[in-house]
Amino acid sequence: MNTDRIVDFLTSRVVLTVVPSTILLTLAFVGIAVVVEGLVVTNLVTRLPVYVLVFALAFIVSLLKLDNRNRDGMQILIATAGIGLAAALLFGLATEGAFYLAYNPTALLRRGLIVVFLAAGIICTGLGIWGIRHWREFVTATTASPSTTASDGGMNDAYK
């Protein structure tokens, strides 16, 4: 058994991907509950410019990453706008959830909702990782044969 490979796998996939993603999604689910119930912590107006900045940064990074002369410009623009909006929304909801938990930490623990939100975060993390690894199956008409599929499930392709 190759322990170095197992440690490398756990470090790269679990610690660097699953844990932060699960925490972010859990806080975002708390943020959704906070917004829906109208329990937003004061001074939301001072945080809105930061959410716009997150949108702008995600937009430009994804634009630079996706821009390619061989791709349709309109598709690139739509994708980058979607990525920017999703990043700002996720960041904003997670921030609102974190502020709420910082100011009222026992509210969700009393009702046990934090465990439900954590479970939802874990499930969404798994679905997100699976979606990133298999996104090409949904955008191409033909499926790749097992012999042509990368051993990493296409994860390297997702980061190109």
N, CA and C of each residue as an Amber inpcrd file, in Angstrom:
protein
   480
   0.8340000  -1.1740000   0.0000000   0.0000000   0.0000000   0.0000000
   0.8840000   1.2440000   0.0000000   0.5950000   2.1470000  -0.8830000
   1.3920000   3.3490000  -1.0470000   0.8030000   4.4610000  -0.1720000
   1.3860000   4.6630000   1.0010000   0.8440000   5.6530000   1.9380000
   1.0650000   7.0750000   1.4600000   2.1350000   7.3220000   0.7150000
   2.3650000   8.6710000   0.1930000   1.2380000   9.0870000  -0.7500000
   0.7720000   8.1520000  -1.5590000  -0.3140000   8.4480000  -2.4930000
  -1.6190000   8.7150000  -1.7400000  -1.8740000   7.9700000  -0.6880000
  -3.0800000   8.1720000   0.1090000  -3.0370000   9.5270000   0.8090000
  -1.9050000   9.8640000   1.3930000  -1.7530000  11.1600000   2.0640000
  -1.9030000  12.2970000   1.0470000  -1.3130000  12.1310000  -0.1240000
  -1.4280000  13.1390000  -1.1770000  -2.8870000  13.3120000  -1.6040000
  -3.6000000  12.2010000  -1.7610000  -5.0160000  12.2420000  -2.1340000
  -5.8360000  12.9580000  -1.0670000  -5.6160000  12.5870000   0.1910000
  -6.3770000  13.2080000   1.2770000  -6.0760000  14.6990000   1.3850000
  -4.8210000  15.0560000   1.2120000  -4.4470000  16.4620000   1.2990000
  -5.0500000  17.2640000   0.1570000  -4.9220000  16.7600000  -1.0610000
  -5.3760000  17.5370000  -2.2150000  -6.8870000  17.5420000  -2.3710000
  -7.5190000  16.4200000  -2.1810000  -8.9560000  16.3560000  -2.4340000
  -9.7940000  16.7160000  -1.2090000  -9.4990000  16.1100000  -0.0870000
 -10.3450000  16.2990000   1.0820000 -10.0630000  17.6250000   1.7760000
  -8.8040000  17.8530000   2.1270000  -8.4770000  19.0370000   2.9180000
  -8.5820000  20.3120000   2.0930000  -8.1090000  20.2890000   0.8590000
  -8.0830000  21.5100000   0.0580000  -9.3560000  21.7530000  -0.7570000
 -10.1820000  20.7320000  -0.9340000 -11.3740000  20.8960000  -1.7490000
 -12.6570000  20.6830000  -0.9530000 -12.7990000  19.5290000  -0.3530000
 -14.0580000  19.1620000   0.2780000 -14.3430000  19.9920000   1.5310000
 -13.3880000  20.1390000   2.4040000 -13.6220000  20.8530000   3.6600000
 -13.9610000  22.3270000   3.4240000 -13.1510000  23.0900000   2.6730000
 -13.5200000  24.4960000   2.4630000 -14.8400000  24.6630000   1.7100000
 -15.0770000  23.8190000   0.7140000 -16.3100000  23.9020000  -0.0490000
 -17.5190000  23.6030000   0.8340000 -17.4110000  22.6010000   1.6830000
 -18.5100000  22.2540000   2.5740000 -18.7880000  23.3790000   3.5630000
 -17.7530000  23.9740000   4.1080000 -17.9330000  25.0920000   5.0460000
 -18.5850000  26.2730000   4.3320000 -18.1170000  26.5960000   3.1310000
 -18.6760000  27.6990000   2.3640000 -20.1510000  27.4630000   2.0480000
 -20.4750000  26.2640000   1.6010000 -21.8670000  25.9550000   1.2690000
 -22.7510000  25.9280000   2.5120000 -22.2360000  25.4220000   3.6280000
 -23.0110000  25.4120000   4.8700000 -23.3360000  26.8350000   5.3000000
 -22.3340000  27.7120000   5.2580000 -22.5750000  29.1120000   5.6030000
 -23.5520000  29.7600000   4.6170000 -23.4800000  29.3830000   3.3450000
 -24.4130000  29.9350000   2.3570000 -25.8410000  29.4720000   2.6470000
 -26.0120000  28.2230000   3.0580000 -27.3530000  27.7470000   3.4180000
 -27.8780000  28.4830000   4.6460000 -27.0120000  28.7400000   5.5970000
 -27.4040000  29.5590000   6.7490000 -27.7810000  30.9560000   6.2630000
 -27.0050000  31.4970000   5.3390000 -27.2980000  32.8110000   4.7750000
 -28.6410000  32.8560000   4.0690000 -28.9820000  31.8050000   3.3520000
 -30.2960000  31.7390000   2.6980000 -31.3980000  31.7930000   3.7500000
 -31.2510000  31.0110000   4.8090000 -32.2520000  31.0080000   5.8810000
 -32.3500000  32.3780000   6.5410000 -31.2090000  33.0280000   6.7250000
 -31.1840000  34.3500000   7.3480000 -31.9110000  35.3640000   6.4680000
 -31.6460000  35.3440000   5.1700000 -32.2740000  36.2910000   4.2490000
 -33.7770000  36.0260000   4.1490000 -34.1440000  34.7590000   4.0350000
 -35.5610000  34.4090000   3.9140000 -36.3380000  34.8180000   5.1610000
 -35.7490000  34.6130000   6.3380000 -36.4230000  34.9580000   7.5830000
 -36.2800000  36.4340000   7.9360000 -35.5130000  37.1950000   7.1710000
 -35.3460000  38.6180000   7.4270000 -34.5070000  38.9270000   8.6530000
 -33.5520000  38.0690000   8.9570000 -32.7130000  38.2350000  10.1380000
 -31.3120000  38.7310000   9.8000000 -31.1870000  39.4610000   8.7090000
 -29.8810000  39.9350000   8.2560000 -29.2820000  40.8540000   9.3110000
 -28.0140000  40.6370000   9.6160000 -27.3000000  41.4600000  10.5880000
 -27.1670000  42.8650000  10.0110000 -27.2120000  43.8600000  10.8720000
 -27.1910000  45.2550000  10.4280000 -25.9640000  45.5810000   9.5800000
 -26.0420000  46.7250000   8.9220000 -24.9780000  47.2590000   8.0620000
 -24.7730000  46.4430000   6.7870000 -25.8250000  45.8750000   6.2570000
 -25.7390000  45.1400000   4.9920000 -25.2600000  46.0550000   3.8640000
 -25.6520000  47.3080000   3.9070000 -25.2860000  48.2630000   2.8480000
 -23.7720000  48.4220000   2.7550000 -23.0720000  48.3040000   3.8690000
 -21.6130000  48.4420000   3.8350000 -20.9380000  47.2090000   3.2440000
 -21.6420000  46.0720000   3.2280000 -21.0630000  44.8470000   2.6600000
 -21.3750000  44.6840000   1.1760000 -22.3810000  45.3510000   0.6740000
 -22.7740000  45.2030000  -0.7340000 -21.6550000  45.5440000  -1.7180000
 -20.8760000  46.6090000  -1.5050000 -19.7720000  46.8760000  -2.4470000
 -18.7460000  45.7350000  -2.5020000 -18.5600000  45.0470000  -1.4100000
 -17.6290000  43.9160000  -1.4060000 -18.1810000  42.7910000  -2.2780000
 -19.4920000  42.5740000  -2.2210000 -20.1090000  41.5360000  -3.0550000
 -19.9910000  41.8820000  -4.5380000 -20.1110000  43.1660000  -4.8580000
 -19.9250000  43.6100000  -6.2470000 -18.4710000  43.4040000  -6.6770000
 -17.5380000  43.6660000  -5.7770000 -16.1170000  43.4360000  -6.0800000
 -15.8400000  41.9530000  -6.3170000 -16.4570000  41.0800000  -5.5220000
 -16.2890000  39.6340000  -5.7370000 -16.8210000  39.2420000  -7.1140000
 -17.9760000  39.8140000  -7.5050000 -18.5090000  39.5620000  -8.8440000
 -17.5000000  39.9760000  -9.9100000 -16.9490000  41.1810000  -9.7590000
 -16.0100000  41.7020000 -10.7560000 -14.7560000  40.8310000 -10.8550000
 -14.2340000  40.4200000  -9.7080000 -13.0310000  39.5760000  -9.7190000
 -13.3040000  38.2130000 -10.3410000 -14.4200000  37.5970000  -9.9680000
 -14.7620000  36.2990000 -10.5560000 -15.0130000  36.4410000 -12.0560000
 -15.6430000  37.5270000 -12.4570000 -15.9210000  37.7710000 -13.8660000
 -14.6270000  37.8740000 -14.6670000 -13.6890000  38.6940000 -14.2060000
 -12.4700000  38.9150000 -14.9890000 -11.5700000  37.6820000 -14.9810000
 -11.4870000  36.9850000 -13.8530000 -10.6550000  35.7780000 -13.8020000
 -11.2240000  34.7120000 -14.7340000 -12.5420000  34.5050000 -14.6920000
 -13.1270000  33.5000000 -15.5800000 -13.0590000  33.9360000 -17.0430000
 -13.1640000  35.2360000 -17.3030000 -13.0360000  35.7270000 -18.6710000
 -11.6420000  35.4540000 -19.2180000 -10.6340000  35.7430000 -18.4200000
  -9.2630000  35.4860000 -18.8540000  -8.9960000  33.9950000 -19.0130000
  -9.6000000  33.1920000 -18.1580000  -9.3800000  31.7450000 -18.2040000
 -10.1140000  31.1040000 -19.3900000 -11.3210000  31.5620000 -19.6910000
 -12.1260000  30.9390000 -20.7390000 -11.8900000  31.5290000 -22.1300000
 -11.3150000  32.7100000 -22.2030000 -11.1530000  33.3730000 -23.4940000
 -10.2420000  32.5660000 -24.4070000 -10.7460000  32.3050000 -25.5960000
 -10.0400000  31.4950000 -26.5680000 -10.6150000  31.8540000 -27.9350000
  -9.7510000  32.0440000 -28.9290000 -10.2250000  32.4110000 -30.2640000
 -11.0790000  31.3210000 -30.8990000 -10.9360000  30.0860000 -30.4470000
 -11.6930000  28.9820000 -31.0230000 -13.0900000  28.8350000 -30.4120000
 -13.3980000  29.6200000 -29.4130000 -14.7080000  29.5440000 -28.7580000
 -15.5630000  30.7250000 -29.1810000 -16.8700000  30.5300000 -29.0940000
 -17.8200000  31.5840000 -29.4070000 -17.7740000  32.6520000 -28.3230000
 -17.6040000  33.8980000 -28.7270000 -17.4770000  35.0060000 -27.7850000
 -18.7060000  35.2000000 -26.9170000 -19.8960000  35.0200000 -27.4840000
 -21.1240000  35.1960000 -26.7120000 -21.2430000  34.1250000 -25.6280000
 -20.8680000  32.9100000 -25.9440000 -20.9000000  31.8430000 -24.9320000
 -19.9170000  32.1410000 -23.8010000 -18.7530000  32.6690000 -24.1490000
 -17.7630000  33.0230000 -23.1290000 -18.3110000  34.1260000 -22.2300000
 -18.9250000  35.1280000 -22.8260000 -19.4740000  36.2360000 -22.0550000
 -20.6030000  35.7800000 -21.1300000 -21.4830000  34.9370000 -21.6290000
 -22.5770000  34.4100000 -20.8060000 -22.0290000  33.5540000 -19.6710000
 -21.0490000  32.7170000 -19.9790000 -20.4590000  31.8590000 -18.9460000
 -19.7580000  32.6810000 -17.8730000 -19.0060000  33.6990000 -18.2790000
 -18.2920000  34.5020000 -17.2910000 -19.2540000  35.3230000 -16.4310000
 -20.3340000  35.8090000 -17.0290000 -21.3350000  36.5350000 -16.2440000
 -22.0060000  35.5910000 -15.2440000 -22.2930000  34.3790000 -15.6700000
 -22.8820000  33.3910000 -14.7670000 -21.9480000  33.0020000 -13.6410000
 -20.6850000  32.8280000 -13.9760000 -19.6940000  32.4840000 -12.9520000
 -19.5420000  33.6300000 -11.9570000 -19.4800000  34.8440000 -12.4480000
 -19.3740000  36.0060000 -11.5670000 -20.5800000  36.1380000 -10.6540000
 -21.7690000  35.9720000 -11.2210000 -22.9940000  36.0700000 -10.4260000
 -23.0580000  34.9610000  -9.3760000 -22.7210000  33.7350000  -9.7810000
 -22.7400000  32.6100000  -8.8310000 -21.7240000  32.8290000  -7.7070000
 -20.5380000  33.3210000  -8.0500000 -19.5070000  33.5610000  -7.0340000
 -19.9350000  34.6490000  -6.0600000 -20.4930000  35.7530000  -6.5830000
 -20.9420000  36.8390000  -5.7100000 -22.0930000  36.3990000  -4.8270000
 -23.0210000  35.6380000  -5.3910000 -24.1590000  35.1540000  -4.6200000
 -23.7190000  34.1850000  -3.5250000 -22.8590000  33.2550000  -3.8800000
 -22.3610000  32.2950000  -2.8990000 -21.5570000  32.9930000  -1.8040000
 -20.6820000  33.8950000  -2.2040000 -19.8830000  34.6340000  -1.2300000
 -20.7700000  35.4940000  -0.3310000 -21.7440000  36.1760000  -0.9400000
 -22.6390000  37.0340000  -0.1690000 -23.4740000  36.2610000   0.8290000
 -24.0530000  35.1580000   0.3850000 -24.8650000  34.3540000   1.2990000
 -24.0130000  33.7460000   2.4100000 -22.8230000  33.2840000   2.0570000
 -21.9340000  32.7140000   3.0750000 -21.5080000  33.7760000   4.0820000
 -21.2580000  34.9800000   3.6040000 -20.8860000  36.0640000   4.5100000
 -22.0380000  36.4140000   5.4450000 -23.2380000  36.4970000   4.9000000
 -24.4060000  36.7900000   5.7450000 -24.6270000  35.6720000   6.7620000
 -24.4320000  34.4300000   6.3510000 -24.5490000  33.3130000   7.2870000
 -23.4950000  33.3620000   8.3740000 -22.2800000  33.7240000   7.9970000
 -21.1910000  33.8220000   8.9810000 -21.4490000  34.9540000   9.9720000
 -21.9210000  36.1100000   9.4750000 -22.2440000  37.2230000  10.3780000
 -23.3500000  36.8350000  11.3480000 -24.3640000  36.1580000  10.8320000
 -25.4730000  35.7500000  11.7030000 -24.9940000  34.7820000  12.7790000
 -24.1800000  33.8040000  12.3770000 -23.6670000  32.8390000  13.3650000
 -22.7290000  33.4990000  14.3660000 -21.9900000  34.5210000  13.9340000
 -21.0980000  35.2270000  14.8570000 -21.8870000  36.0260000  15.8920000
 -23.0030000  36.6240000  15.4820000 -23.7990000  37.4370000  16.3890000
 -24.8210000  36.6230000  17.1800000 -25.2150000  35.4710000  16.6760000
 -26.2260000  34.6560000  17.3400000 -25.8690000  33.1730000  17.1910000
 -24.7940000  32.7210000  17.8070000 -24.2970000  31.3610000  17.5560000
 -25.2080000  30.2380000  18.0470000 -26.0410000  30.4960000  19.0130000
 -26.8680000  29.4120000  19.5590000 -28.1850000  29.2290000  18.8180000
 -28.5470000  30.1590000  17.9340000 -29.8550000  30.0920000  17.2770000
 -30.0220000  28.8160000  16.4490000 -29.0350000  28.4810000  15.6620000
 -29.1430000  27.2920000  14.8100000 -28.7850000  26.0140000  15.5620000
 -27.9720000  26.1420000  16.5870000 -27.6160000  24.9570000  17.3680000
 -28.7990000  24.4690000  18.1950000 -29.5980000  25.4130000  18.6840000
 -30.7550000  25.0560000  19.4810000 -31.7270000  24.1850000  18.7080000
 -31.9510000  24.5440000  17.4780000 -32.9200000  23.8070000  16.6610000
 -32.2780000  22.6710000  15.8670000 -30.9790000  22.5500000  15.9180000
 -30.2870000  21.4890000  15.1940000 -30.1890000  21.7310000  13.6990000
 -30.4910000  22.9320000  13.2560000 -30.4620000  23.2260000  11.8250000
 -29.0590000  23.2360000  11.2530000 -28.0820000  23.5520000  12.0650000
 -26.7150000  23.6070000  11.5450000 -26.2740000  22.2380000  11.0260000
 -26.7630000  21.1800000  11.6630000 -26.4260000  19.8210000  11.2100000
 -27.0670000  19.5480000   9.8560000 -28.2940000  20.0020000   9.6790000
 -28.9770000  19.8340000   8.3890000 -28.2610000  20.6380000   7.3060000
 -27.8720000  21.8720000   7.6280000 -27.1550000  22.7000000   6.6640000
 -25.7900000  22.0980000   6.3420000 -25.1280000  21.5360000   7.3310000
 -23.8380000  20.8800000   7.1010000 -24.0110000  19.6700000   6.1830000
 -25.0380000  18.8760000   6.4200000 -25.3090000  17.7200000   5.5490000
 -25.5930000  18.1800000   4.1200000 -26.3710000  19.2440000   3.9750000
 -26.6600000  19.7740000   2.6390000 -25.3820000  20.2890000   1.9760000
 -24.4980000  20.9040000   2.7610000 -23.2260000  21.3740000   2.2220000
 -22.3530000  20.2310000   1.7260000 -22.3290000  19.1370000   2.4800000
 -21.5460000  17.9660000   2.0690000 -22.1090000  17.3740000   0.7800000
 -23.4290000  17.2510000   0.7060000 -24.0580000  16.6830000  -0.4950000
 -23.7930000  17.5740000  -1.7090000 -23.9510000  18.8800000  -1.5520000
 -23.7130000  19.8010000  -2.6690000 -22.2440000  19.8280000  -3.0830000
 -21.3510000  19.6620000  -2.1250000 -19.9290000  19.5730000  -2.4600000
 -19.6710000  18.3470000  -3.3250000 -20.2220000  17.2230000  -2.9230000
 -20.0560000  15.9980000  -3.7110000 -20.6280000  16.1400000  -5.1080000
 -21.8190000  16.7210000  -5.2130000 -22.4240000  16.9260000  -6.5280000
 -21.6160000  17.9130000  -7.3670000 -21.0630000  18.9220000  -6.7290000
 -20.2380000  19.8890000  -7.4490000 -18.9600000  19.2630000  -7.9900000
 -18.2980000  18.4660000  -7.1680000 -17.0800000  17.7820000  -7.6140000
 -17.4050000  16.8240000  -8.7470000 -18.4920000  16.0860000  -8.6030000
 -18.9070000  15.1620000  -9.6570000 -19.2330000  15.9380000 -10.9370000
 -19.9270000  17.0650000 -10.8070000 -20.2810000  17.8600000 -11.9750000
 -19.0670000  18.4170000 -12.6950000 -18.0700000  18.8560000 -11.9350000
 -16.8380000  19.3650000 -12.5490000 -16.0990000  18.2490000 -13.2770000
 -16.0830000  17.0810000 -12.6920000 -15.3650000  15.9630000 -13.3090000
 -16.0830000  15.4100000 -14.5350000 -17.4060000  15.5880000 -14.6330000
 -18.1770000  14.9710000 -15.7130000 -18.9300000  15.9820000 -16.5770000
 -18.5450000  17.2550000 -16.5320000 -19.2950000  18.2720000 -17.2570000
 -19.2840000  18.0500000 -18.7580000 -18.2300000  17.4690000 -19.2730000
 -18.1450000  17.2520000 -20.7270000 -19.1840000  16.2530000 -21.2180000
 -19.6230000  15.3580000 -20.3520000 -20.6490000  14.3980000 -20.7440000
 -21.9740000  15.0900000 -21.0480000 -22.1870000  16.2500000 -20.4680000
 -23.4370000  16.9590000 -20.6580000 -23.3950000  17.9390000 -21.8150000
 -22.2090000  18.3600000 -22.2300000 -22.1120000  19.3520000 -23.2980000
 -21.7410000  18.7480000 -24.6450000 -21.3770000  17.4790000 -24.6740000
 -21.0500000  16.8380000 -25.9440000 -22.1310000  15.8340000 -26.3060000
 -22.3320000  15.6650000 -27.6000000 -23.3730000  14.7460000 -28.0680000
 -22.9270000  13.3040000 -27.9490000 -21.6350000  13.0490000 -28.1180000
 -21.1440000  11.6880000 -28.0350000 -20.3810000  11.5160000 -26.7370000
 -20.4240000  10.3110000 -26.2130000 -19.6890000  10.0400000 -24.9810000
 -18.3510000   9.4180000 -25.3200000 -17.3690000   9.7220000 -24.5240000
 -16.0330000   9.1860000 -24.7350000 -15.9910000   7.7360000 -24.2820000
 -15.1960000   6.9540000 -24.9780000 -15.0400000   5.5640000 -24.5600000
 -14.1410000   5.5210000 -23.3390000 -14.2600000   4.4690000 -22.5200000
 -13.4370000   4.3940000 -21.3120000 -11.9420000   4.4640000 -21.5920000
 -11.5190000   4.0340000 -22.7650000 -10.0930000   4.0500000 -23.0600000
  -9.5700000   5.4630000 -23.3180000 -10.4710000   6.3960000 -23.7170000
 -10.0310000   7.7560000 -23.9870000 -10.2660000   8.7050000 -22.8190000
 -10.9780000   8.2600000 -21.8020000 -11.2490000   9.0960000 -20.6400000
 -10.0090000   9.1630000 -19.7680000  -9.6920000  10.3470000 -19.2830000
  -8.5210000  10.5180000 -18.4180000  -8.7220000   9.7580000 -17.1190000
  -7.6210000   9.3040000 -16.5450000  -7.7000000   8.5330000 -15.3110000
  -8.1730000   9.3750000 -14.1360000  -8.0860000  10.6840000 -14.2560000
  -8.5500000  11.5510000 -13.1720000 -10.0010000  11.9600000 -13.3640000
 -10.7020000  11.3540000 -14.3100000 -12.0930000  11.6710000 -14.5390000
 -12.2980000  13.0090000 -15.2250000 -11.2350000  13.5520000 -15.8210000
 -11.3300000  14.8210000 -16.5150000 -11.0580000  16.0220000 -15.6310000
 -10.6210000  15.7890000 -14.3880000 -10.3970000  16.8990000 -13.4690000
  -9.3090000  17.8400000 -13.9980000  -8.2780000  17.2970000 -14.6160000
  -7.2440000  18.1520000 -15.1710000  -7.7780000  19.0130000 -16.2960000
  -8.7110000  18.4640000 -17.0960000  -9.3090000  19.2290000 -18.1730000
 -10.1230000  20.3950000 -17.6450000 -10.7390000  20.2210000 -16.5000000
 -11.5760000  21.2790000 -15.9280000 -10.7550000  22.4940000 -15.5220000
  -9.4770000  22.3040000 -15.2680000  -8.6280000  23.4050000 -14.8280000
  -7.7750000  23.9840000 -15.9410000  -7.9800000  23.5640000 -17.1680000
  -7.1950000  24.0940000 -18.2980000  -7.7430000  25.4170000 -18.7320000
